[in-house]
Amino acid sequence: ESAAATSTWAGEPVPATRAGWVERARQAAALVATTAFERDTTAALPVAEIGWIKDAGLAGLQGPKASGGGDADWATVLDVVAEFAKVDGSIANVLGWHYAYFWLFRSFGTPEQRAKWEAEVTANRQLISGIANFRDRAISAADEGTTLLLNGGKQFNTGLPVSDRVFIGSAIEGTEDVFFVYTSSRVPEISYGEDWDTLGQRSTASGSATVSGLRVPWDEALGFAGKTFIPQPANITPGLTSQTLMPTFYVSLARGALDKSVDYIKNHGRAWLHSDYERAVDEPYVVDGIGQLQSRLLAAEALVRDASEKVSAALDAPNEITPEERGELAVLLSAAKTVAVEVGIEVTTRLFELTGGRSTARSFELDRFFRDLRTQSLHDPVAQKRLQVGSYLLRGQYPLAVDWYS
């Protein structure tokens, strides 16, 4: 399988345009789709699939062109992620977080770190993951002089066992100031719990992780010169990347589900026993229902696209984003996420009313879109997103900018 993927792009240069990258992503996504059912059923690690993505050059999408990357803006990243989400929410999740972590080079790294690590990831076609979610305590870091000694664990760590490099959210013992250490994920001191068995997103390898006695040099601490952290305005931008990924996942999963439903109705659907029509495509309630879902999804997609383009434009100069501009974008993203979840859940559940009982057979895979969306949509509560929108309108209060969640 990997050989087939390699030969697909062997000898081809990476794309030079946004449209070219999206087409490359569409090709790779079509390949990924062929294994989605089996991986979802067994909650298997996406080892071959990540290999295909690397072969396609997509891991270096944001990287420097001199190293074989695309120097792509954030809007292009989201377009690429969307192509995968239309067929496989798990792979879109793993790849999306790789891109979000790649952004940390620009938002936290020193100029020297950014130049070195962006080139390495791109040229070596590496995948980045994180032991970094903010729901758990930071990994404890003990200063040993020239090195840091890391110990601790976190519950959710998407893509860790199939990654090459990892960002570890750490804090010096006795402090609460979290910083990132960037190091290899393939070391014996990092273990993966193999305890990811969920409703959806089953092939993201998002289980627990433990860091035990891992020593890293201080120069792997992101944004530090010596032992001194160098702040920059771009430190407030990572939440903008993660919070544009979320609604992009949701509307794209819904789009994939609706496309599959339309195909099912055309090729497998049957009119009801007592209907006046012979074909499912002529049933008024089916036609009306599909029209309604399409209309609402188009509106959600337009909102998400508008928010994404505005964020991407701001991220072109991340050190020039003011707290006020960042706050306005965060409120817009909270609104987009709210609508994307609500419309996405409606599309991925109501479609069964329109496709009928036989469409629930697992072989048609319509359930996977709902399960992936329902699981991913819980990443941070939609109620909190609505509160952020309402708090801004009523009190002029911006969402916090301290983590991935706003």
Long-range contacts (C-beta under 8 A, 24 or more apart in sequence): 1-35, 1-48, 1-52, 2-48, 2-51, 2-52, 2-55, 4-31, 5-31, 5-48, 5-51, 5-52, 5-55, 5-56, 6-55, 8-55, 8-56, 9-55, 9-56, 9-57, 14-57, 14-60, 14-68, 14-69, 14-70, 15-57, 15-70, 16-70, 18-72, 18-75, 18-76, 18-79, 21-58, 21-61, 21-70, 21-72, 21-76, 21-79, 21-80, 22-76, 22-79, 22-80, 22-83, 24-56, 24-57, 24-58, 25-56, 25-58, 25-79, 25-80, 25-83, 25-84, 26-83, 27-56, 28-52, 28-53, 28-56, 28-58, 28-83, 28-84, 29-83, 29-84, 29-86, 29-87, 29-88, 29-91, 30-87, 32-84, 32-87, 32-88, 32-91, 33-87, 33-88, 36-87, 36-88, 36-90, 36-91, 36-203, 36-365, 36-368, 37-362, 37-363, 37-365, 37-368, 39-90, 39-202, 39-203, 40-90, 40-202, 40-203, 40-365, 40-368, 41-362, 43-196, 43-197, 43-198, 43-202, 43-203, 44-203, 45-161, 45-162, 45-203, 45-205, 46-90, 46-91, 46-94, 46-162, 46-203, 46-204, 46-205, 47-162, 49-91, 50-94, 50-127, 50-159, 50-162, 53-91, 53-95, 53-127, 54-125, 54-126, 54-127, 55-125, 57-125, 58-95, 59-98, 59-121, 59-122, 59-125, 59-126, 59-127, 60-121, 60-122, 60-123, 60-125, 61-99, 62-99, 62-102, 62-103, 62-118, 63-102, 63-118, 63-119, 63-121, 63-122, 63-123, 64-118, 64-119, 64-122, 66-119, 67-118, 67-119, 67-122, 67-123, 68-122, 68-123, 68-125, 69-118, 69-122, 73-312, 73-315, 73-316, 74-103, 74-241, 74-244, 74-308, 74-311, 74-312, 74-315, 75-308, 75-309, 75-312, 76-312, 78-244, 78-245, 78-248, 78-308, 78-312, 81-245, 81-248, 81-249, 81-252, 82-248, 82-251, 82-252, 82-255, 83-252, 85-248, 85-249, 85-252, 85-253, 85-256, 86-252, 86-253, 86-255, 86-256, 86-259, 87-256, 88-203, 89-200, 89-201, 89-249, 89-253, 89-368, 89-369, 89-372, 89-373, 89-376, 90-201, 90-202, 90-203, 90-204, 90-372, 91-203, 92-249, 92-252, 92-253, 93-158, 93-159, 93-201, 93-204, 93-206, 93-249, 93-376, 94-127, 94-129, 94-158, 94-159, 94-162, 94-204, 94-205, 96-245, 96-248, 96-249, 97-129, 97-130, 97-158, 97-159, 97-242, 97-245, 98-127, 98-128, 98-129, 98-159, 98-163, 99-241, 99-245, 100-238, 100-241, 100-242, 100-245, 100-404, 101-128, 101-129, 101-130, 101-132, 101-167, 102-128, 103-237, 103-238, 103-241, 103-315, 104-167, 104-180, 104-182, 104-222, 104-238, 105-222, 106-234, 106-318, 107-232, 107-234, 107-235, 107-237, 107-238, 107-318, 108-180, 108-222, 108-223, 108-232, 108-234, 108-235, 108-238, 109-222, 109-223, 110-223, 110-224, 110-225, 110-230, 113-182, 113-222, 113-223, 117-182, 121-165, 124-164, 126-163, 126-164, 126-165, 127-159, 127-162, 127-163, 127-164, 127-165, 128-163, 128-164, 128-165, 128-166, 128-167, 129-157, 129-158, 129-159, 129-160, 129-162, 129-163, 129-165, 129-166, 129-167, 129-185, 130-157, 130-158, 130-160, 130-166, 130-167, 130-168, 130-169, 131-157, 131-160, 131-166, 131-167, 131-168, 131-169, 131-190, 131-209, 131-211, 132-167, 132-168, 132-169, 132-180, 133-157, 133-169, 133-404, 134-169, 134-178, 134-403, 134-404, 134-405, 138-169, 138-170, 138-171, 138-176, 138-178, 139-168, 139-169, 139-170, 139-171, 139-181, 139-211, 140-170, 140-171, 140-173, 141-170, 141-171, 141-172, 141-173, 141-181, 142-172, 142-173, 143-172, 143-227, 144-215, 146-217, 146-218, 147-215, 147-216, 147-217, 147-218, 148-181, 148-215, 148-216, 148-217, 148-218, 148-220, 148-221, 149-213, 149-214, 149-215, 150-181, 150-189, 150-211, 150-213, 150-214, 150-215, 150-216, 151-211, 151-212, 151-213, 151-214, 152-210, 152-211, 153-208, 153-209, 153-210, 153-211, 154-208, 154-209, 155-208, 156-206, 156-207, 156-208, 157-192, 157-206, 157-207, 157-208, 157-209, 158-204, 158-205, 158-206, 159-204, 159-205, 159-206, 160-185, 160-190, 160-192, 160-205, 160-207, 160-209, 161-192, 161-205, 161-207, 162-205, 166-190, 167-222, 168-211, 168-214, 170-221, 179-221, 179-222, 179-223, 179-224, 179-229, 180-221, 180-222, 180-223, 181-216, 181-220, 181-221, 181-222, 182-220, 182-222, 183-214, 183-216, 183-220, 187-214, 189-213, 189-214, 189-215, 190-214, 198-375, 199-371, 199-374, 199-375, 200-368, 200-370, 200-371, 200-372, 200-373, 200-374, 200-375, 200-376, 201-371, 201-372, 201-375, 201-376, 202-371, 232-319, 233-318, 233-319, 233-320, 233-321, 233-322, 234-318, 234-319, 234-321, 236-321, 236-323, 236-326, 236-401, 237-315, 237-318, 237-321, 237-326, 238-404, 239-330, 239-399, 239-401, 239-403, 239-404, 239-405, 239-406, 240-311, 240-314, 240-315, 240-326, 240-329, 240-330, 240-333, 241-311, 241-315, 242-404, 242-405, 243-330, 243-333, 243-334, 243-337, 243-404, 243-405, 243-406, 244-307, 244-308, 244-311, 244-333, 246-337, 246-340, 246-376, 246-377, 246-379, 246-380, 247-300, 247-304, 247-307, 247-333, 247-336, 247-337, 247-339, 247-340, 247-341, 248-304, 248-308, 249-373, 249-376, 250-300, 250-304, 250-337, 250-340, 250-341, 250-343, 250-344, 250-373, 250-376, 250-377, 251-297, 251-300, 251-301, 251-304, 251-340, 251-343, 251-344, 253-344, 253-348, 253-369, 253-372, 253-373, 253-376, 254-297, 254-300, 254-340, 254-343, 254-344, 254-347, 254-348, 254-369, 254-373, 255-297, 255-301, 256-369, 257-347, 257-348, 257-351, 257-366, 257-369, 257-370, 257-373, 258-290, 258-293, 258-294, 258-297, 258-347, 258-351, 260-364, 260-365, 260-366, 260-369, 261-290, 261-351, 261-354, 261-355, 261-359, 261-366, 262-290, 264-355, 264-359, 264-364, 264-366, 265-290, 265-354, 265-355, 268-358, 268-359, 268-364, 269-355, 269-356, 269-359, 270-356, 280-356, 285-354, 286-354, 289-350, 289-353, 289-354, 290-354, 293-346, 293-347, 293-350, 293-351, 293-354, 296-343, 296-346, 296-347, 297-343, 297-347, 299-339, 299-343, 300-339, 300-340, 300-343, 300-344, 303-335, 303-336, 303-339, 303-340, 304-336, 304-339, 304-340, 306-332, 306-336, 307-332, 307-333, 307-335, 307-336, 323-398, 323-401, 324-398, 326-398, 326-401, 327-392, 327-398, 327-399, 327-401, 328-398, 330-388, 330-398, 330-399, 330-401, 330-406, 331-388, 331-389, 331-392, 331-398, 331-399, 334-385, 334-386, 334-388, 334-389, 334-399, 334-406, 335-385, 335-389, 337-382, 337-385, 338-382, 338-385, 338-386, 338-389, 341-373, 341-377, 341-382, 342-382, 344-373, 344-377, 345-370, 345-373, 345-374, 345-377, 348-373, 348-374, 380-405
